[in-house]
């Protein structure tokens, strides 16, 4: 039995996978993303008497909703104003926007983030602008509106496939736990391989014992390499970062 092949083959495969993961994590790319959360502030129920009226700044309304959304660059390559070939717009389909949007938070003043109420494609919308967005740069915007059908984001940027919706805007939401599970499973694989080798009868032969120091060195190097990749990619974001940037954690 070729013990050298048994040890080096899984080592090579695992190291190759780790290298690919690291390369993907460090590759420069533009990744604009957005998310939102809508809360009903007040509204007239179906059993409300006709004499009961609800107004907002002297405008009659049946309900008022608050939508807080975030737009930021989750990628590692900067997005510049010149990259935007179609304006980034938040569409509030079927809703009436009750006042100009308010920027609740932004990564820094230098990005010159702006939000303005417009009408686009027949929808009441919020048009967004910025000078540039580095990694995790962006803003949180607050909008008051009536009930609508849907909220969507449109726009186009050179070098970005889409402006992806990453789910509900919850500033303290953590990265998905499955990333941590995958990393833990990969790190446990190495000691298991070593233990399996030591438990085999052939490992106690002179040839097996002679190969043992080399096997330990190879497994140690692989574990250190895998730990470094995990620290730079999956585990570090899980503990130190969240899905949404720190500046977006608005205190109510």
QUIHUJO-V454644 format. One record per residue. N is the residue number from 1. RES is the residue in one letter. OMEGA is omega in whole degrees, 0 to 359 (none if undefined). Layout:
n=N res=RES omega=OMEGA
n=N res=RES omega=OMEGA
This chain:
n=1 res=X omega=182
n=2 res=X omega=182
n=3 res=X omega=178
n=4 res=X omega=179
n=5 res=X omega=181
n=6 res=X omega=182
n=7 res=X omega=187
n=8 res=X omega=183
n=9 res=X omega=178
n=10 res=X omega=178
n=11 res=X omega=180
n=12 res=X omega=180
n=13 res=X omega=181
n=14 res=X omega=180
n=15 res=X omega=178
n=16 res=X omega=178
n=17 res=X omega=179
n=18 res=X omega=179
n=19 res=X omega=179
n=20 res=X omega=179
n=21 res=X omega=180
n=22 res=X omega=180
n=23 res=X omega=179
n=24 res=X omega=181
n=25 res=X omega=185
n=26 res=X omega=181
n=27 res=X omega=180
n=28 res=X omega=178
n=29 res=X omega=176
n=30 res=X omega=182
n=31 res=X omega=176
n=32 res=X omega=180
n=33 res=X omega=178
n=34 res=X omega=178
n=35 res=X omega=179
n=36 res=X omega=174
n=37 res=X omega=181
n=38 res=X omega=179
n=39 res=X omega=176
n=40 res=X omega=181
n=41 res=X omega=182
n=42 res=X omega=179
n=43 res=X omega=178
n=44 res=X omega=178
n=45 res=X omega=181
n=46 res=X omega=181
n=47 res=X omega=181
n=48 res=X omega=179
n=49 res=X omega=182
n=50 res=X omega=180
n=51 res=X omega=182
n=52 res=X omega=181
n=53 res=X omega=178
n=54 res=X omega=180
n=55 res=X omega=174
n=56 res=X omega=185
n=57 res=X omega=179
n=58 res=X omega=177
n=59 res=X omega=180
n=60 res=X omega=178
n=61 res=X omega=176
n=62 res=X omega=181
n=63 res=X omega=177
n=64 res=X omega=179
n=65 res=X omega=175
n=66 res=X omega=176
n=67 res=X omega=175
n=68 res=X omega=180
n=69 res=X omega=180
n=70 res=X omega=171
n=71 res=X omega=177
n=72 res=X omega=181
n=73 res=X omega=180
n=74 res=X omega=180
n=75 res=X omega=182
n=76 res=X omega=178
n=77 res=X omega=183
n=78 res=X omega=173
n=79 res=X omega=183
n=80 res=X omega=182
n=81 res=X omega=180
n=82 res=X omega=178
n=83 res=X omega=184
n=84 res=X omega=180
n=85 res=X omega=174
n=86 res=X omega=186
n=87 res=X omega=176
n=88 res=X omega=187
n=89 res=X omega=173
n=90 res=X omega=183
n=91 res=X omega=176
n=92 res=X omega=187
n=93 res=X omega=177
n=94 res=X omega=182
n=95 res=X omega=174
n=96 res=X omega=178
n=97 res=X omega=190
n=98 res=X omega=178
n=99 res=X omega=178
n=100 res=X omega=181
n=101 res=X omega=179
n=102 res=X omega=176
n=103 res=X omega=185
n=104 res=X omega=181
n=105 res=X omega=173
n=106 res=X omega=187
n=107 res=X omega=176
n=108 res=X omega=183
n=109 res=X omega=187
n=110 res=X omega=182
n=111 res=X omega=178
n=112 res=X omega=181
n=113 res=X omega=180
n=114 res=X omega=178
n=115 res=X omega=185
n=116 res=X omega=179
n=117 res=X omega=179
n=118 res=X omega=171
n=119 res=X omega=183
n=120 res=X omega=181
n=121 res=X omega=179
n=122 res=X omega=181
n=123 res=X omega=167
n=124 res=X omega=189
n=125 res=X omega=175
n=126 res=X omega=179
n=127 res=X omega=185
n=128 res=X omega=178
n=129 res=X omega=179
n=130 res=X omega=176
n=131 res=X omega=177
n=132 res=X omega=175
n=133 res=X omega=171
n=134 res=X omega=179
n=135 res=X omega=179
n=136 res=X omega=174
n=137 res=X omega=178
n=138 res=X omega=183
n=139 res=X omega=174
n=140 res=X omega=185
n=141 res=X omega=182
n=142 res=X omega=182
n=143 res=X omega=172
n=144 res=X omega=185
n=145 res=X omega=175
n=146 res=X omega=181
n=147 res=X omega=179
n=148 res=X omega=182
n=149 res=X omega=185
n=150 res=X omega=174
n=151 res=X omega=180
n=152 res=X omega=180
n=153 res=X omega=177
n=154 res=X omega=180
n=155 res=X omega=179
n=156 res=X omega=179
n=157 res=X omega=178
n=158 res=X omega=178
n=159 res=X omega=178
n=160 res=X omega=182
n=161 res=X omega=183
n=162 res=X omega=169
n=163 res=X omega=192
n=164 res=X omega=174
n=165 res=X omega=183
n=166 res=X omega=174
n=167 res=X omega=183
n=168 res=X omega=178
n=169 res=X omega=177
n=170 res=X omega=189
n=171 res=X omega=183
n=172 res=X omega=179
n=173 res=X omega=183
n=174 res=X omega=174
n=175 res=X omega=182
n=176 res=X omega=185
n=177 res=X omega=183
n=178 res=X omega=177
n=179 res=X omega=179
n=180 res=X omega=179
n=181 res=X omega=180
n=182 res=X omega=180
n=183 res=X omega=180
n=184 res=X omega=179
n=185 res=X omega=180
n=186 res=X omega=181
n=187 res=X omega=178
n=188 res=X omega=183
n=189 res=X omega=185
n=190 res=X omega=178
n=191 res=X omega=178
n=192 res=X omega=178
n=193 res=X omega=179
n=194 res=X omega=180
n=195 res=X omega=180
n=196 res=X omega=180
n=197 res=X omega=182
n=198 res=X omega=182
n=199 res=X omega=181
n=200 res=X omega=179
n=201 res=X omega=182
n=202 res=X omega=182
n=203 res=X omega=182
n=204 res=X omega=176
n=205 res=X omega=178
n=206 res=X omega=180
n=207 res=X omega=180
n=208 res=X omega=179
n=209 res=X omega=178
n=210 res=X omega=180
n=211 res=X omega=185
n=212 res=X omega=180
n=213 res=X omega=179
n=214 res=X omega=180
n=215 res=X omega=180
n=216 res=X omega=179
n=217 res=X omega=181
n=218 res=X omega=180
n=219 res=X omega=179
n=220 res=X omega=179
n=221 res=X omega=180
n=222 res=X omega=180
n=223 res=X omega=178
n=224 res=X omega=179
n=225 res=X omega=180
n=226 res=X omega=177
n=227 res=X omega=180
n=228 res=X omega=179
n=229 res=X omega=180
n=230 res=X omega=180
n=231 res=X omega=182
n=232 res=X omega=185
n=233 res=X omega=191
n=234 res=X omega=186
n=235 res=X omega=183
n=236 res=X omega=176
n=237 res=X omega=183
n=238 res=X omega=183
n=239 res=X omega=189
n=240 res=X omega=183
n=241 res=X omega=176
n=242 res=X omega=181
n=243 res=X omega=181
n=244 res=X omega=183
n=245 res=X omega=183
n=246 res=X omega=183
n=247 res=X omega=182
n=248 res=X omega=183
n=249 res=X omega=184
n=250 res=X omega=175
n=251 res=X omega=180
n=252 res=X omega=none
